[in-house]
């Protein structure tokens, strides 16, 4: 399985888990289900690189300003609403992958990873062990 297929497979499995867990009868599910965000969706990843592993995939709307133009290209004006699971649709994954890549380019959290990769003359990837996002 090549890397792209692997990442797509992981993303598909996580989405199926969200469907199983958070979809269902709107009359019987808890009201807080409406505030659940879509899972973290990984963009395609490079192979043979340094991998940094995070343990807390937060959902940070403060970095929205850094990618506002990019989001406008997708018609997204409210990042929080876009990421709500109840708003998930078939085009979500591709858009979320592009947004995640833009965040990596513009969010200071990733700067140290880039510095280390530059110092070692290689690229880096970052994954989170938890797919659940929260604000």
CORSULSUL-V692943 format. One record per pair of residues at least 12 apart in sequence whose ideal C-beta (glycine too) atoms are under 7 Angstrom apart, sorted by sequence separation. I is the first residue (numbers start at 1). J is the second residue. If there is no record, write none. Layout:
# CORSULSUL-V692943
[[I;J] [I;J]]
This chain:
# CORSULSUL-V692943
[[113;126] [22;36] [64;79] [110;126] [40;57] [61;79] [61;80] [18;38] [18;39] [74;95] [37;59] [104;126] [15;39] [59;83] [14;39] [71;99] [11;41] [11;42] [10;42] [67;99] [70;102] [7;42] [67;102] [67;103] [7;44] [7;45] [67;106] [4;44] [63;103] [66;106] [3;44] [66;107] [3;45] [63;106] [3;47] [63;107] [38;83] [37;83] [37;84] [38;85] [37;85] [36;85] [38;88] [83;133] [34;86] [41;93] [38;92] [43;97] [41;96] [80;135] [41;97] [43;100] [38;96] [43;101] [41;100] [52;113] [22;85] [50;116] [18;85] [50;117] [50;120] [57;128] [50;122] [52;124] [54;126] [49;122] [57;130] [49;123] [50;124] [51;125] [52;126] [53;127] [54;128] [55;129] [56;130] [57;131] [59;133] [61;135] [49;124] [55;130] [58;133] [59;134] [49;125] [51;127] [53;129] [57;133] [58;134] [59;135] [46;123] [46;125] [45;125] [11;93] [42;127] [40;128] [40;131] [39;131] [39;132] [40;133] [37;133] [37;134] [14;131]]
